[in-house]
Amino acid sequence: MQARLFVAVAALVLAACNSSPIFVVVQVTPPSLSMAVGATDTVRAQATQLGYGIVQNALIGWTSSDPSIATVAGYDSVAYVTAVAPGSTSVVAQSGGSASTVAVTVLPPAPAPIAP
């Protein structure tokens, strides 16, 4: 009985060790952006696996909650956010079932100077 239990537990441990990594946290920097219409800024993400630390070359996908306000282009750890129109939106970095958000505020363009 004990031998069977040991074999069953050993099989479960080995199966867990061979499973795909679970990302516990995706962290983004900076956590927020404030930018003028037409500006582009860089955001970064990092995936961390429980017990193993930072995951090198993690596959990270990026999306914008409202592309009419700000778009995002990137793959893996670096993405570029471009301000399209005034308003607020979120840019989301996702990896391994975990996600983190950058709050994006797009400011209206500065008024043109008035000629004398």
Summary of the structure (lengths in Angstrom):
residues: 116
radius of gyration: 21.5
end to end distance: 95.2
largest distance: 95.2
contacts: 314
relative contact order: 0.24
helix: 14%
strand: 51%
